[in-house]
Amino acid sequence: MKFKHTLLLFFSVFILTSCSDNSSLGIITSFVEARNNNDVDKLIELTSENYSETFRNDFVEVKNRKELLRNLEWAKELKSLLTIKEVVSENDAVIIVIEESKNYIDDALKRKPRKFKTTYYLKDGKILKQSFDNAPGEKFDTKANDVLYGDFERYCKVNNIKFSWEPTKEAGIALRKALEKYANRKE
């Protein structure tokens, strides 16, 4: 019994320290945790000032760390949650993971969370950039997605519900309220 308890304690300590260590994977895990918890200080510590996010290395989603931090309040209002599902490969400079992204938009529009293959680029213990694409095997139906968004936007227009897709705290509050009305509508 004592061995079982010691083994359990060892694995608990291992999991906690691996999430907060200075290894490349530890940095990425800490970044995801800080992002999910809106921990501005930790995000500043973990990212370079010129941090950026791109989709397929073509479309810039986040231009710099300042924009990342500005978008946090919107993400908080929409209960955005990022989860690392699998580590594909890792070294000191590049980590590739499969992540799942979920938020209240998915819940209200009855859309499944999306999975992405995300590549994090690191240097000197900081994240320089992340680039993401759909995860292997992940099918994203843009037509079906357009229908879901179109239905929501038409409902808001017909019912004179104002909202914005702008990534600010105020817009996030208005969008969440509009999504709540849409999700709770009588069909």
N, C-alpha and C positions, 0 to 999 in steps of 0.2 A: 504494500500500500504506500509506503514511504517513497519507493522508487517512482510509482505512478504520479504522486503528488509533485516530486522533484522534476519529473519529465514535463508535466503540465506547466509548472512554474517556469521552466526553461523556455518552452515554446511561447509562453505569454510574453516573457521578457524579450525573446528574439523577435517576435512580431512587432512589439512596440518600438524596439530600437531600430529595426530595419525600416520602419516608416519615418523615423526622424533622424536617420544617420546622414552623413555627408556623401554617400555614394550617389551615383547618377540616378539610380532608381529611387533612392531615398529622397532626393531632391524633387523628382517628379511626383512621388507620392505626397510629399509635403505641399507641393504646389496645388495639386488637385484638392487636398484637404483644405488648404487656405482659401482656395476659390469657392469651394462649397460653403465655407463658414464666413465668407466676406472678410477675411483677415488681411486688411490692407498692409499692415506692417510686415507681415510674413511674405506677401506677394512682392513687396518692394525689395525685401531681402533676397528673394529667390530669382528675380528677373533683372535683366539688363535694362537700362533706360531706353534702349532702342528695340526692346522686345516687340515681336510682331506675330500675328497669326494669319496664315493664308490657307485657302481651300485649293487643293491640287496645285499648290505653288503658283497659282495664277491670280486668284481673286483675293484681295487683301480684306480680311475680316476685321482685324485690329491692327492699327498702324504703329502703336507704340505703347509703352507701359502706362502712360497717362490715360490713354483711351481705355485700356484694360480696366484700370481702377474706376474710371468714370462709368463704365458699363456694369459694375458690380451691383449698384443699387437697383438697376432694372432687373438683373438676374435674381436678386434677393426677393423682389416683389413677385416674380413669377416662379419662385421656388425651384430655380434651376439646380440640377444635381448632375455631376459628372462622376462616373464610376469606371475605374480601370478593371476591365474584364480579363485581360490576358496581356502578358509581356511577350512580344514577338521576338525582339532582340535588344541587346543592350551592350554598350561599352561606355567609356568615359565621355565621349563626345556626342553620341547619338543613341536615343532610346526610342524604340518603336513599340507602341501598345495598341490594343483594341480597347476603345472607350465607348461607354454608352452615355448618351446625353438625353436627359429627361427634364421637362418643366411643365408648368401648369397649362401651357398651350396644348401640349400633348393630351393631357387629361380632359380639358374642356372640349377639344375637337375630336376626341376619341381616336387619336393617332398614336401608333406605336412609337416608343422611344427609338431614336436612331443610334446606330453603331458606326463608329469611325475608326479608321486606321490612322493613328496620330504619330507623327515623328517629331520628337523634341530634340533640339540642337542645344548643346551645352558647352560652356567654356568657363574655366576658372570658377566652378561652383555656381554658375548662374545660367538660367535658361535664356538663350538668345532669341529663339524663334520656335514656333510649332507650325507644322503644316499637316493638314488632315485631308482625308478623302474617305469615301464610303468604305466600310470594312469589306474584306473579301466575302462574297456571297450575299452581301447586304443589297437588297433591291429597294430603291427609293422610287416610288411611282409619282413622278412630278404632276401628272394629270390628276390623279386622285387627290394629291396634296392641294393642287389649285382649286379643286372642287370644294374641299373642306374649308379653305380660306375664303373662297368666294361665297359660300353659304353663310359663314360667320359675318363677313363684311356686309352682305345684303341684309341680314337680320339686323345688324346695327344701324344701317341706313334707314330701313323701314321703321325702326323703333326709336330713331333719333338718339342713338347712343354714340357719344363721342369717344374716340380713342385715337392713339397714334402708335406707330411701330418704332418710334424714335427710342433709342436706348438710354433713357433718363429715368430717374426715380419717379417723377411725376407721370410720365408716359406709362411707366410700368404699372403704377397704381391704377390709372385709367384703363389700361388694357386688361389687367386682372379683373377689375369690376365688370367690364364688358364681357369678358370670357365667362365669368360667374353667371351673369344674366343669361347668356347664351346656353351654357351647360344646364341651367335650371329651368329653361323655357318649357312650356307645355306644347307638345307637338300634336 
